Amino acid sequence: MAEYDIRGKTAIVTGASSGIGRATAKALAAAGVRVAGGARRVDRLETEVALELDVTEPASCSRFVDEAVEQLGGLDILFNNAGLALGRYPFDESNEEDEAAVFATNVNGLVRMTRLCLPHIRAGGHILNMGSVAGRQAYEKGATYVASKFAVRGFTYALREDLLGRPVRITTVDGGLVETEFSIVRFKGDTEQAASVYKGIDPLTPDDIADCVVWAVTRPWHVNVDEIVVKARNQASGGRIFRDT
């Protein structure tokens, strides 16, 4: 059965300056898609259209979408990738600042970008949200991040219900441990602690997730891949990991 042809399509990728966002933007471009990348670190963007974007700021999001759609000449694919975690501690040691930043980025930012992009997404379009195995099964010392990713998964399915009948596909990609700057951000610059997260498990790479995204958007048009769950071979769940010694 023929793949869906994405050559000549246009895409917005948030959080495109590093990790999964950068890899996915490159993979889409290699497949013939014109990509507008958004990130706070605009100098690190390598996309055809490179624009500053802070998904926690409504004005930044509105400005980005208007400029990106104008430069692309329309929109077919939205990959909501921007996200973060802050800290790894029992919830009774949590704080308002970290909680607000996680929800503002992972939930409010994703919802906002989807709402702003929806009017521009053409027939045959696709919305993909970067979820996590944390949004499927809780693990200790990650309550705020877990809650945010459960919200992403719930929003994805609710959006699927609301858009049923419209020619737009919707997918969530629920990844396990992917070695990126994610843990450096989570541990607030502690590179040694961040490196220990991936030690001995041969983690996923950003390219692995990018492959999943490209696969989802190139399925035959009648196929909607609701969710992709992808983990390293040595990871059974968010909290259960086998480490080679």
C-alpha positions as a Python dict, from the first residue, in 0.01 Angstrom:
ca = {
    (1, 'M'): (0, 0, 0),
    (2, 'A'): (139, 339, -100),
    (3, 'E'): (285, 566, 164),
    (4, 'Y'): (138, 913, 210),
    (5, 'D'): (351, 1152, 7),
    (6, 'I'): (482, 1436, 225),
    (7, 'R'): (714, 1589, -33),
    (8, 'G'): (637, 1958, -65),
    (9, 'K'): (441, 1965, 262),
    (10, 'T'): (514, 2221, 532),
    (11, 'A'): (576, 2169, 902),
    (12, 'I'): (620, 2352, 1230),
    (13, 'V'): (847, 2191, 1489),
    (14, 'T'): (869, 2340, 1837),
    (15, 'G'): (1177, 2295, 2051),
    (16, 'A'): (1373, 2249, 1729),
    (17, 'S'): (1710, 2378, 1849),
    (18, 'S'): (1831, 2049, 1998),
    (19, 'G'): (1757, 1684, 2069),
    (20, 'I'): (1436, 1533, 1935),
    (21, 'G'): (1315, 1857, 1779),
    (22, 'R'): (1633, 1913, 1582),
    (23, 'A'): (1651, 1550, 1468),
    (24, 'T'): (1287, 1548, 1360),
    (25, 'A'): (1317, 1877, 1174),
    (26, 'K'): (1615, 1733, 983),
    (27, 'A'): (1433, 1407, 910),
    (28, 'L'): (1127, 1588, 779),
    (29, 'A'): (1342, 1814, 563),
    (30, 'A'): (1524, 1510, 425),
    (31, 'A'): (1183, 1368, 331),
    (32, 'G'): (1103, 1680, 128),
    (33, 'V'): (914, 1883, 388),
    (34, 'R'): (970, 2256, 432),
    (35, 'V'): (1021, 2312, 804),
    (36, 'A'): (979, 2613, 1030),
    (37, 'G'): (1160, 2556, 1357),
    (38, 'G'): (1090, 2745, 1675),
    (39, 'A'): (1298, 2772, 1992),
    (40, 'R'): (1421, 3022, 2246),
    (41, 'R'): (1778, 2961, 2124),
    (42, 'V'): (1708, 3076, 1772),
    (43, 'D'): (2082, 3086, 1691),
    (44, 'R'): (2091, 2705, 1718),
    (45, 'L'): (1809, 2642, 1472),
    (46, 'E'): (1903, 2474, 1144),
    (47, 'T'): (1563, 2483, 974),
    (48, 'E'): (1465, 2656, 650),
    (49, 'V'): (1254, 2900, 852),
    (50, 'A'): (1412, 2973, 1190),
    (51, 'L'): (1214, 3183, 1436),
    (52, 'E'): (1227, 3260, 1806),
    (53, 'L'): (960, 3085, 2009),
    (54, 'D'): (882, 3058, 2378),
    (55, 'V'): (577, 2834, 2408),
    (56, 'T'): (505, 2966, 2759),
    (57, 'E'): (444, 3318, 2624),
    (58, 'P'): (117, 3378, 2435),
    (59, 'A'): (253, 3674, 2239),
    (60, 'S'): (561, 3478, 2131),
    (61, 'C'): (345, 3187, 2013),
    (62, 'S'): (106, 3410, 1820),
    (63, 'R'): (390, 3597, 1652),
    (64, 'F'): (572, 3275, 1567),
    (65, 'V'): (270, 3106, 1409),
    (66, 'D'): (182, 3412, 1200),
    (67, 'E'): (539, 3447, 1071),
    (68, 'A'): (595, 3076, 1016),
    (69, 'V'): (272, 3024, 823),
    (70, 'E'): (339, 3332, 611),
    (71, 'Q'): (692, 3220, 521),
    (72, 'L'): (586, 2859, 459),
    (73, 'G'): (276, 2958, 263),
    (74, 'G'): (50, 2734, 470),
    (75, 'L'): (77, 2450, 720),
    (76, 'D'): (41, 2073, 696),
    (77, 'I'): (226, 1922, 993),
    (78, 'L'): (260, 2038, 1354),
    (79, 'F'): (503, 1860, 1584),
    (80, 'N'): (455, 1982, 1941),
    (81, 'N'): (791, 1881, 2080),
    (82, 'A'): (890, 2156, 2326),
    (83, 'G'): (889, 2022, 2680),
    (84, 'L'): (1091, 1979, 2997),
    (85, 'A'): (1116, 1836, 3346),
    (86, 'L'): (1261, 2012, 3649),
    (87, 'G'): (1397, 1819, 3944),
    (88, 'R'): (1362, 1460, 4054),
    (89, 'Y'): (1233, 1453, 4409),
    (90, 'P'): (934, 1335, 4614),
    (91, 'F'): (634, 1561, 4561),
    (92, 'D'): (643, 1694, 4917),
    (93, 'E'): (977, 1854, 4822),
    (94, 'S'): (833, 2017, 4510),
    (95, 'N'): (799, 2393, 4466),
    (96, 'E'): (563, 2631, 4291),
    (97, 'E'): (826, 2766, 4051),
    (98, 'D'): (923, 2428, 3907),
    (99, 'E'): (562, 2313, 3886),
    (100, 'A'): (455, 2628, 3703),
    (101, 'A'): (738, 2600, 3449),
    (102, 'V'): (663, 2236, 3370),
    (103, 'F'): (289, 2287, 3325),
    (104, 'A'): (337, 2612, 3133),
    (105, 'T'): (567, 2440, 2884),
    (106, 'N'): (439, 2083, 2857),
    (107, 'V'): (66, 2147, 2884),
    (108, 'N'): (-29, 2511, 2829),
    (109, 'G'): (233, 2564, 2559),
    (110, 'L'): (131, 2254, 2367),
    (111, 'V'): (-240, 2337, 2390),
    (112, 'R'): (-175, 2698, 2289),
    (113, 'M'): (34, 2607, 1986),
    (114, 'T'): (-227, 2357, 1873),
    (115, 'R'): (-508, 2612, 1902),
    (116, 'L'): (-310, 2875, 1711),
    (117, 'C'): (-202, 2636, 1436),
    (118, 'L'): (-533, 2457, 1381),
    (119, 'P'): (-693, 2727, 1164),
    (120, 'H'): (-394, 2705, 929),
    (121, 'I'): (-362, 2326, 897),
    (122, 'R'): (-474, 2219, 553),
    (123, 'A'): (-670, 1913, 454),
    (124, 'G'): (-437, 1616, 473),
    (125, 'G'): (-259, 1763, 774),
    (126, 'H'): (-115, 1594, 1081),
    (127, 'I'): (-70, 1700, 1444),
    (128, 'L'): (187, 1509, 1648),
    (129, 'N'): (248, 1557, 2019),
    (130, 'M'): (565, 1449, 2196),
    (131, 'G'): (440, 1247, 2489),
    (132, 'S'): (625, 1014, 2724),
    (133, 'V'): (598, 675, 2889),
    (134, 'A'): (556, 896, 3199),
    (135, 'G'): (211, 978, 3062),
    (136, 'R'): (114, 612, 3067),
    (137, 'Q'): (252, 482, 3396),
    (138, 'A'): (364, 687, 3695),
    (139, 'Y'): (705, 654, 3854),
    (140, 'E'): (844, 786, 4178),
    (141, 'K'): (993, 1134, 4223),
    (142, 'G'): (843, 1274, 3906),
    (143, 'A'): (486, 1369, 3994),
    (144, 'T'): (473, 1705, 3815),
    (145, 'Y'): (630, 1576, 3494),
    (146, 'V'): (414, 1262, 3507),
    (147, 'A'): (100, 1474, 3550),
    (148, 'S'): (197, 1696, 3256),
    (149, 'K'): (246, 1401, 3023),
    (150, 'F'): (-78, 1235, 3131),
    (151, 'A'): (-237, 1566, 3032),
    (152, 'V'): (-70, 1556, 2691),
    (153, 'R'): (-203, 1208, 2626),
    (154, 'G'): (-552, 1304, 2741),
    (155, 'F'): (-550, 1619, 2529),
    (156, 'T'): (-439, 1421, 2223),
    (157, 'Y'): (-733, 1183, 2252),
    (158, 'A'): (-980, 1463, 2330),
    (159, 'L'): (-860, 1652, 2023),
    (160, 'R'): (-905, 1337, 1818),
    (161, 'E'): (-1269, 1330, 1929),
    (162, 'D'): (-1327, 1697, 1852),
    (163, 'L'): (-1169, 1678, 1506),
    (164, 'L'): (-1329, 1351, 1402),
    (165, 'G'): (-1447, 1389, 1044),
    (166, 'R'): (-1197, 1660, 957),
    (167, 'P'): (-913, 1561, 722),
    (168, 'V'): (-645, 1590, 992),
    (169, 'R'): (-460, 1304, 1160),
    (170, 'I'): (-343, 1311, 1524),
    (171, 'T'): (-67, 1111, 1691),
    (172, 'T'): (112, 1104, 2024),
    (173, 'V'): (467, 967, 2038),
    (174, 'D'): (531, 833, 2388),
    (175, 'G'): (904, 795, 2428),
    (176, 'G'): (1110, 636, 2702),
    (177, 'L'): (1467, 733, 2786),
    (178, 'V'): (1609, 935, 2498),
    (179, 'E'): (1958, 1074, 2547),
    (180, 'T'): (1931, 1449, 2491),
    (181, 'E'): (1978, 1766, 2696),
    (182, 'F'): (1652, 1674, 2875),
    (183, 'S'): (1824, 1541, 3187),
    (184, 'I'): (2071, 1829, 3201),
    (185, 'V'): (1774, 2064, 3217),
    (186, 'R'): (1595, 1840, 3465),
    (187, 'F'): (1893, 1837, 3698),
    (188, 'K'): (1955, 2208, 3643),
    (189, 'G'): (2296, 2182, 3485),
    (190, 'D'): (2435, 1887, 3683),
    (191, 'T'): (2594, 1701, 3389),
    (192, 'E'): (2723, 1414, 3604),
    (193, 'Q'): (2379, 1335, 3742),
    (194, 'A'): (2229, 1375, 3396),
    (195, 'A'): (2477, 1129, 3244),
    (196, 'S'): (2397, 869, 3510),
    (197, 'V'): (2038, 850, 3384),
    (198, 'Y'): (2151, 685, 3060),
    (199, 'K'): (2440, 480, 3196),
    (200, 'G'): (2439, 113, 3108),
    (201, 'I'): (2112, 97, 2914),
    (202, 'D'): (2193, 196, 2554),
    (203, 'P'): (1917, 461, 2544),
    (204, 'L'): (1712, 577, 2251),
    (205, 'T'): (1850, 855, 2034),
    (206, 'P'): (1672, 1160, 1893),
    (207, 'D'): (1696, 997, 1551),
    (208, 'D'): (1493, 700, 1680),
    (209, 'I'): (1207, 935, 1767),
    (210, 'A'): (1242, 1123, 1440),
    (211, 'D'): (1203, 792, 1256),
    (212, 'C'): (877, 733, 1444),
    (213, 'V'): (743, 1074, 1347),
    (214, 'V'): (828, 1032, 979),
    (215, 'W'): (677, 682, 982),
    (216, 'A'): (352, 811, 1132),
    (217, 'V'): (309, 1094, 883),
    (218, 'T'): (380, 872, 583),
    (219, 'R'): (123, 601, 657),
    (220, 'P'): (-150, 565, 393),
    (221, 'W'): (-401, 846, 430),
    (222, 'H'): (-679, 625, 569),
    (223, 'V'): (-450, 518, 858),
    (224, 'N'): (-432, 719, 1181),
    (225, 'V'): (-156, 605, 1417),
    (226, 'D'): (-312, 706, 1748),
    (227, 'E'): (-2, 646, 1955),
    (228, 'I'): (352, 518, 1929),
    (229, 'V'): (516, 384, 2244),
    (230, 'V'): (892, 343, 2208),
    (231, 'K'): (1145, 253, 2476),
    (232, 'A'): (1501, 130, 2496),
    (233, 'R'): (1527, -249, 2503),
    (234, 'N'): (1651, -229, 2864),
    (235, 'Q'): (1358, -14, 2982),
    (236, 'A'): (1031, -184, 3075),
    (237, 'S'): (857, 125, 3218),
    (238, 'G'): (936, 473, 3341),
    (239, 'G'): (1072, 335, 3666),
    (240, 'R'): (1203, -12, 3571),
    (241, 'I'): (1538, -12, 3395),
    (242, 'F'): (1800, -286, 3354),
    (243, 'R'): (2152, -149, 3351),
    (244, 'D'): (2438, -350, 3205),
    (245, 'T'): (2736, -351, 3442),
}
